[in-house]
Amino acid sequence: MSRLLLGAVLLGHLGVCSAAQAPEMLSKPTEVRFDSVDYRHVLHWTPPGNSSSLQYSVQWKIYGELDWLDVGGCQRIQKTQCDLSALTSDLREWYYARVHASSPPASKSAWTLSPRFSPRSDTKISSPLLRLNHTVQGIVVRVKPPRLLVRKMHNSLQHKIYLMHSSGEETVFDMDCCSKKLTLKDLKHKTKYCLQAQTLIPAHAKSSTRSAVKCVTTL
């Protein structure tokens, strides 16, 4: 009987030790999401409440694949973002990413999954820069889209130029990807005109918001 009691005491003691040595489960990151602008795809997340000195690791996969892959350069990092542009560059695919937190030496959180991401559908297009000059021929318009967008989609870019009249009406002009400038002729002399530009990618049914309004007075 005494041996049974001794065994029970020892087992209970081991259970207490095991519970004490078990690593603490950390709260997991929240709001894991892709922020994609001009086909630059950056994963962001919000730290958990107990976020002091935490490290984060990121994995990714193509939709439909079984295996998760580590993201090089985004293992045990302290920042709360990771650039996945190179890994998620195929516009035909859909992607997932996930993040977990860890606190050395052993504590870690569960994974938090991002929503499914499509680089083609989900990226936002930045507004172009608009430059105006007035000459005796009319208003010379130059449009400069973001450099990242030019590198990725150069031959697919188009632009719309909106010429706003004092009456409130607009005249819309089209520029293709390779046009360096557009000259607006047959305008009234010594008249103020305001313009905006917009970038379009027709193949993806995407467009930017309009640029800031710029105005110029004809000669």
TARAZI-V816816 format. One record per helix or strand of 3 or more residues. SS is the DSSP state (helix for helix, strand for strand). FROM is the first residue (numbers start at 1). TO is the last residue. If there is no record, write none. Layout:
SS;FROM;TO
SS;FROM;TO
//
This chain:
helix;2;21
strand;30;37
strand;40;46
strand;55;62
strand;81;83
strand;94;103
strand;107;109
helix;119;122
strand;129;134
strand;139;144
helix;147;156
strand;158;164
strand;170;176
strand;182;184
strand;192;201
helix;202;204
strand;214;217
//
